[in-house]
Amino acid sequence: MQVALVTGASSGIGEATVRALLGAGYTVYAAARRVERMEALAHDGARLLSLDVTDDASLTDAVRKVLGETGRIDVLVNNAGYGSFGALEEVPLEEARRQFEVNVFGLARLTQLVLPGMRERRSGTIVNVSSMGGQFYEPLGSWYHATKFAVEGLSDSLRIELRPFGVRVVVIQPGAIRSEWSSIARTSLLEVSGHGPYAKGARRVASVMKTAYMPGMASPPEAVAGAILQAATSHRPHARYRVGAGARPLLALRKVLPDRLFDGIVRAIYRH
Ligand SMILES: NC(=O)c1ccc[n+]([C@@H]2O[C@H](COP(=O)([O-])OP(=O)(O)OC[C@H]3O[C@@H](n4cnc5c(N)ncnc54)[C@H](OP(=O)(O)O)[C@@H]3O)[C@@H](O)[C@H]2O)c1
């Protein structure tokens, strides 16, 4: 029996990932705060966990439950996360810290809890869902990008750190994906920066986001779930999987262009 634990399973990429792993024969634990939103997954065979990744006791209880029932976690998908947008100057530090708690510290703490078992068995895969925004950047998104750049750095170090123990670390970099993410990001952006000195820029960024997430533009979450499944089942997974609208071309340009030229592309996209 191969056991997977997926966070952020009540919506979007996490939900699709649970289905993909179930389809591949895994015993899957689906974790999120809104347990009632995961009833259909339970119906399809997932085991549900109530989990708030910012709450240490909640994380400890969840891992204890999985290990108590199965004795192992083979694949951890750290997917829970959200985008809190707005000008750096205007986002209250409390909210910036909250976003780091969810997107970075929650991911890191859960990894700490799962690692002893993986090290002992000398196998396991940790899949960290970053973003194309882990290497790409937008105006009025500095805090979100800071969290995802942090996930990228953390994952790169960890990949090498855990190699001697046979534990693999993979980064997923989704592009624009249809889920609840974009409405949360746009709402925060317009609430925080839609009225003050950054209002003009905020409206432009919100409008680009709206277009990028229109039907037919953004990719389905199943595309990301497919990449996660590939990473989880591969003996030699890639360090990074770029998947979904925009991710490959933008990150390829980011790799080859000097900062000033790449800034020009970002400024052209956002008319900033
Ligand atoms: N959609 C995109 O375009 C896109 C692009 C790049 C990267 N991503 C990344 O992909 C991941 C999944 O996003 P998505 O697009 O599927 O968004 P989504 O539909 O909003 O789903 C986010 C998930 O995270 C969970 N979550 C949020 N805060 C949590 C907390 N404190 N504790 C536990 N779970 C929490 C939510 O569950 P509850 O609220 O029920 O807890 C939900 O299941 C995120 O890390 C996101 O940054 C998304």
The ligand as an ORCA input file, in Angstrom:
! r2SCAN-3c Opt
* xyz 0 1
  N      -4.682     28.658     -9.347
  C      -3.551     29.138     -9.807
  O      -3.536     29.855    -10.829
  C      -2.248     28.823     -9.127
  C      -1.076     29.163     -9.816
  C       0.140     28.888     -9.216
  C       0.199     28.294     -7.979
  N      -0.962     27.983     -7.320
  C      -0.824     27.372     -6.001
  O      -1.495     26.128     -5.997
  C      -1.936     25.806     -4.678
  C      -3.385     25.396     -4.708
  O      -4.155     26.489     -5.150
  P      -5.527     26.361     -5.961
  O      -5.338     27.051     -7.237
  O      -6.014     24.976     -5.965
  O      -6.421     27.329     -5.041
  P      -7.780     27.108     -4.224
  O      -8.813     26.548     -5.105
  O      -8.035     28.408     -3.546
  O      -7.379     26.007     -3.116
  C      -6.542     26.333     -2.034
  C      -6.584     25.221     -1.005
  O      -5.722     25.584      0.093
  C      -6.411     25.328      1.304
  N      -5.953     26.212      2.378
  C      -5.865     27.541      2.393
  N      -5.462     27.980      3.609
  C      -5.286     26.863      4.366
  C      -4.874     26.626      5.710
  N      -4.571     27.620      6.567
  N      -4.807     25.334      6.168
  C      -5.120     24.307      5.356
  N      -5.517     24.472      4.068
  C      -5.601     25.732      3.588
  C      -7.871     25.549      0.980
  O      -8.671     24.753      1.840
  P      -9.517     25.276      3.096
  O      -9.829     26.731      2.857
  O     -10.704     24.383      3.113
  O      -8.593     25.025      4.239
  C      -7.976     25.001     -0.443
  O      -8.249     23.612     -0.408
  C      -1.629     27.050     -3.831
  O      -0.424     26.844     -3.115
  C      -1.464     28.142     -4.869
  O      -0.657     29.202     -4.424
  C      -2.173     28.232     -7.870
*
